[in-house]
Amino acid sequence: MTTEACTLPTAERPLRLAEFDALFASSARSVVRRDLEVQIHLTGAEGLLESARDLAERETACCSFFTFAVEGTDDDFTMSISAPRERRDILDALATRAKEGSA
């Protein structure tokens, strides 16, 4: 069992979720779920790729159990997020948020 945990202060967690929600609502076009990975296809305006990478880096810094990969061009890219089996519930919640945002 992993001892990795989220180190983001509790008071800041709603703000981080709001950042993910805003990214997904404005840009997510499709969500593909695999066992321990979710792939989110995003499209949008200039600067979106940089913003998504920044968000992924900040999330990885506080939740080291996540692995993010962001590949593509500024206006058309895929964000892949994976987590270990014992953190599947958190990955599931993030995938659900992405699906709701892409709807």
Phi and psi restraints in degrees (value plus and minus 20) as a CYANA .aco file:
   2 THR   PHI    -102.2   -62.2
   2 THR   PSI     130.5   170.5
   3 THR   PHI    -124.5   -84.5
   3 THR   PSI     -18.1    21.9
   4 GLU   PHI     -85.3   -45.3
   4 GLU   PSI     118.7   158.7
   5 ALA   PHI    -163.0  -123.0
   5 ALA   PSI     146.3   186.3
   6 CYS   PHI     -97.7   -57.7
   6 CYS   PSI     107.9   147.9
   7 THR   PHI    -123.3   -83.3
   7 THR   PSI     -15.3    24.7
   8 LEU   PHI     -87.4   -47.4
   8 LEU   PSI     108.4   148.4
   9 PRO   PHI     -75.4   -35.4
   9 PRO   PSI     121.1   161.1
  10 THR   PHI     -72.2   -32.2
  10 THR   PSI     -60.1   -20.1
  11 ALA   PHI     -84.3   -44.3
  11 ALA   PSI     -44.8    -4.8
  12 GLU   PHI    -110.9   -70.9
  12 GLU   PSI     -32.3     7.7
  13 ARG   PHI     -82.0   -42.0
  13 ARG   PSI     -62.9   -22.9
  14 PRO   PHI     -81.3   -41.3
  14 PRO   PSI     -54.0   -14.0
  15 LEU   PHI     -87.2   -47.2
  15 LEU   PSI     -59.9   -19.9
  16 ARG   PHI     -86.9   -46.9
  16 ARG   PSI     -63.3   -23.3
  17 LEU   PHI     -80.0   -40.0
  17 LEU   PSI     -58.5   -18.5
  18 ALA   PHI     -83.6   -43.6
  18 ALA   PSI     -55.3   -15.3
  19 GLU   PHI     -84.6   -44.6
  19 GLU   PSI     -65.2   -25.2
  20 PHE   PHI     -83.3   -43.3
  20 PHE   PSI     -64.8   -24.8
  21 ASP   PHI     -78.9   -38.9
  21 ASP   PSI     -62.8   -22.8
  22 ALA   PHI     -85.3   -45.3
  22 ALA   PSI     -62.2   -22.2
  23 LEU   PHI     -80.9   -40.9
  23 LEU   PSI     -68.2   -28.2
  24 PHE   PHI     -87.6   -47.6
  24 PHE   PSI     -62.2   -22.2
  25 ALA   PHI     -84.9   -44.9
  25 ALA   PSI     -56.3   -16.3
  26 SER   PHI    -106.8   -66.8
  26 SER   PSI     -42.2    -2.2
  27 SER   PHI    -155.5  -115.5
  27 SER   PSI     -40.3    -0.3
  28 ALA   PHI     -89.0   -49.0
  28 ALA   PSI     109.5   149.5
  29 ARG   PHI    -130.6   -90.6
  29 ARG   PSI     -50.3   -10.3
  30 SER   PHI    -177.2  -137.2
  30 SER   PSI     137.0   177.0
  31 VAL   PHI    -153.4  -113.4
  31 VAL   PSI     105.9   145.9
  32 VAL   PHI    -136.3   -96.3
  32 VAL   PSI     103.7   143.7
  33 ARG   PHI    -126.1   -86.1
  33 ARG   PSI     108.3   148.3
  34 ARG   PHI    -139.2   -99.2
  34 ARG   PSI     150.1   190.1
  35 ASP   PHI     -56.2   -16.2
  35 ASP   PSI     -91.2   -51.2
  36 LEU   PHI    -135.5   -95.5
  36 LEU   PSI       6.8    46.8
  37 GLU   PHI    -164.6  -124.6
  37 GLU   PSI     126.4   166.4
  38 VAL   PHI    -146.9  -106.9
  38 VAL   PSI     115.5   155.5
  39 GLN   PHI    -136.2   -96.2
  39 GLN   PSI     105.4   145.4
  40 ILE   PHI    -136.9   -96.9
  40 ILE   PSI     100.4   140.4
  41 HIS   PHI    -109.2   -69.2
  41 HIS   PSI     106.1   146.1
  42 LEU   PHI    -144.1  -104.1
  42 LEU   PSI     123.7   163.7
  43 THR   PHI    -155.4  -115.4
  43 THR   PSI     132.6   172.6
  44 GLY   PHI     153.2   193.2
  44 GLY   PSI    -174.6  -134.6
  45 ALA   PHI    -109.5   -69.5
  45 ALA   PSI     151.8   191.8
  46 GLU   PHI     -75.0   -35.0
  46 GLU   PSI     117.3   157.3
  47 GLY   PHI      73.3   113.3
  47 GLY   PSI     -31.0     9.0
  48 LEU   PHI     -84.1   -44.1
  48 LEU   PSI     -64.2   -24.2
  49 LEU   PHI     -79.9   -39.9
  49 LEU   PSI     -65.8   -25.8
  50 GLU   PHI     -82.2   -42.2
  50 GLU   PSI     -61.6   -21.6
  51 SER   PHI     -83.9   -43.9
  51 SER   PSI     -61.9   -21.9
  52 ALA   PHI     -85.9   -45.9
  52 ALA   PSI     -61.3   -21.3
  53 ARG   PHI     -83.8   -43.8
  53 ARG   PSI     -61.6   -21.6
  54 ASP   PHI     -81.4   -41.4
  54 ASP   PSI     -66.0   -26.0
  55 LEU   PHI     -81.1   -41.1
  55 LEU   PSI     -64.2   -24.2
  56 ALA   PHI     -81.9   -41.9
  56 ALA   PSI     -62.1   -22.1
  57 GLU   PHI     -84.7   -44.7
  57 GLU   PSI     -62.5   -22.5
  58 ARG   PHI     -86.6   -46.6
  58 ARG   PSI     -57.2   -17.2
  59 GLU   PHI     -89.3   -49.3
  59 GLU   PSI     -60.2   -20.2
  60 THR   PHI     -85.0   -45.0
  60 THR   PSI     -54.0   -14.0
  61 ALA   PHI     -83.7   -43.7
  61 ALA   PSI     -53.0   -13.0
  62 CYS   PHI    -122.2   -82.2
  62 CYS   PSI     -42.5    -2.5
  63 CYS   PHI    -146.3  -106.3
  63 CYS   PSI      60.3   100.3
  64 SER   PHI     -87.2   -47.2
  64 SER   PSI     -29.6    10.4
  65 PHE   PHI     -96.6   -56.6
  65 PHE   PSI     -36.3     3.7
  66 PHE   PHI    -101.8   -61.8
  66 PHE   PSI     125.3   165.3
  67 THR   PHI    -142.2  -102.2
  67 THR   PSI     104.3   144.3
  68 PHE   PHI    -132.8   -92.8
  68 PHE   PSI     122.8   162.8
  69 ALA   PHI    -155.2  -115.2
  69 ALA   PSI     110.1   150.1
  70 VAL   PHI    -143.1  -103.1
  70 VAL   PSI      96.0   136.0
  71 GLU   PHI    -154.2  -114.2
  71 GLU   PSI     118.6   158.6
  72 GLY   PHI     116.4   156.4
  72 GLY   PSI    -178.5  -138.5
  73 THR   PHI    -124.0   -84.0
  73 THR   PSI     149.9   189.9
  74 ASP   PHI     -76.4   -36.4
  74 ASP   PSI     -54.3   -14.3
  75 ASP   PHI    -126.6   -86.6
  75 ASP   PSI     -14.7    25.3
  76 ASP   PHI    -180.0  -140.0
  76 ASP   PSI      80.4   120.4
  77 PHE   PHI    -168.3  -128.3
  77 PHE   PSI     150.8   190.8
  78 THR   PHI    -139.8   -99.8
  78 THR   PSI     112.4   152.4
  79 MET   PHI    -126.3   -86.3
  79 MET   PSI      96.6   136.6
  80 SER   PHI    -123.7   -83.7
  80 SER   PSI     113.1   153.1
  81 ILE   PHI    -148.2  -108.2
  81 ILE   PSI     108.8   148.8
  82 SER   PHI    -150.8  -110.8
  82 SER   PSI     140.2   180.2
  83 ALA   PHI    -172.0  -132.0
  83 ALA   PSI     137.6   177.6
  84 PRO   PHI     -89.4   -49.4
  84 PRO   PSI     139.5   179.5
  85 ARG   PHI     -71.0   -31.0
  85 ARG   PSI     -60.8   -20.8
  86 GLU   PHI     -90.4   -50.4
  86 GLU   PSI     -28.6    11.4
  87 ARG   PHI    -132.6   -92.6
  87 ARG   PSI      -3.3    36.7
  88 ARG   PHI     -76.7   -36.7
  88 ARG   PSI     -56.6   -16.6
  89 ASP   PHI     -81.4   -41.4
  89 ASP   PSI     -57.1   -17.1
  90 ILE   PHI     -90.7   -50.7
  90 ILE   PSI     -60.4   -20.4
  91 LEU   PHI     -83.9   -43.9
  91 LEU   PSI     -61.1   -21.1
  92 ASP   PHI     -78.5   -38.5
  92 ASP   PSI     -63.9   -23.9
  93 ALA   PHI     -84.2   -44.2
  93 ALA   PSI     -60.5   -20.5
  94 LEU   PHI     -86.9   -46.9
  94 LEU   PSI     -60.3   -20.3
  95 ALA   PHI     -82.6   -42.6
  95 ALA   PSI     -60.5   -20.5
  96 THR   PHI     -83.0   -43.0
  96 THR   PSI     -63.0   -23.0
  97 ARG   PHI     -81.5   -41.5
  97 ARG   PSI     -62.0   -22.0
  98 ALA   PHI     -83.6   -43.6
  98 ALA   PSI     -63.5   -23.5
  99 LYS   PHI     -82.6   -42.6
  99 LYS   PSI     -62.7   -22.7
 100 GLU   PHI     -83.8   -43.8
 100 GLU   PSI     -57.4   -17.4
 101 GLY   PHI     -89.5   -49.5
 101 GLY   PSI     -51.5   -11.5
 102 SER   PHI    -103.1   -63.1
 102 SER   PSI     -29.3    10.7
